[in-house]
Amino acid sequence: MKASIELTMSPLQDDYEQHIIDFIKTLRESEFTVLENPLATQIYGDFVPLMQFLTREMSKSMEQTKAVLFYMKVVKTDRSDYEPFF
């Protein structure tokens, strides 16, 4: 089953930028399709392996920060090729 996941990482500390950069670089190095914009990062792939990957990498990020929020939206389909029709 394919999935599309939108993530926003918000470290709750002064030195937040490097934590975000490191997390996005980890996503880019994965086997999954990753698209970025200024507000969020989308990652696409098979649901179970994708969630296993995100669980592992989010856990690492949580260990490296004092406090962090992850906002996540999950859609059951691969929307990586979406183009507006209007």
C-alpha positions in Angstrom: 0.0 0.0 0.0 1.4 3.4 -1.0 1.4 6.4 1.2 2.1 10.1 1.1 3.3 11.7 4.3 3.7 15.4 5.0 6.1 16.2 7.9 6.9 19.4 9.8 9.6 19.3 12.5 9.6 22.0 15.1 12.4 21.7 17.7 11.5 23.8 20.8 14.9 25.3 21.4 17.1 28.1 20.3 19.4 26.1 18.0 16.6 24.6 16.0 17.8 25.1 12.5 20.6 22.5 12.4 18.3 19.9 13.8 15.8 20.5 11.0 18.6 20.5 8.4 20.0 17.2 9.7 16.5 15.5 9.7 15.8 16.7 6.1 19.2 15.4 4.9 18.4 12.0 6.4 15.1 12.0 4.5 16.9 12.9 1.3 19.3 10.0 1.7 16.6 7.4 2.1 15.2 5.2 -0.6 11.9 7.1 -0.6 10.8 10.0 -2.8 11.1 13.3 -1.0 9.7 16.7 -2.0 10.3 19.8 0.0 8.8 23.3 0.3 9.4 26.1 2.8 6.6 24.9 5.2 6.9 21.1 5.1 8.5 18.0 3.6 6.6 15.3 1.8 7.9 11.7 1.7 6.3 9.0 -0.5 6.6 5.2 -0.6 5.2 1.9 0.7 3.4 2.5 4.0 5.0 0.0 6.3 8.7 0.5 5.4 8.1 4.2 5.3 6.6 4.3 8.8 9.4 2.0 10.1 12.0 4.4 8.6 10.2 7.5 10.0 9.8 5.9 13.5 13.5 5.2 13.6 14.6 8.6 12.3 12.1 10.6 14.4 13.3 8.7 17.5 16.9 9.6 16.7 15.9 13.3 16.4 14.0 13.2 19.6 17.1 11.9 21.4 19.2 14.7 20.0 16.8 17.6 21.0 15.5 18.9 24.3 12.0 19.0 23.0 10.6 18.7 19.5 7.2 18.6 17.8 6.5 16.6 14.6 3.3 17.4 12.7 2.4 14.6 10.3 -0.4 14.1 7.7 -0.8 10.6 6.1 -2.7 9.9 2.9 -3.3 6.4 1.6 -2.0 6.9 -1.9 1.2 8.1 -3.7 0.5 11.8 -4.5 4.1 12.6 -5.5 3.0 13.2 -9.1 0.2 15.6 -8.2 -0.2 18.7 -10.4 -2.9 21.4 -9.9 -5.6 21.2 -12.5 -6.6 24.9 -12.3 
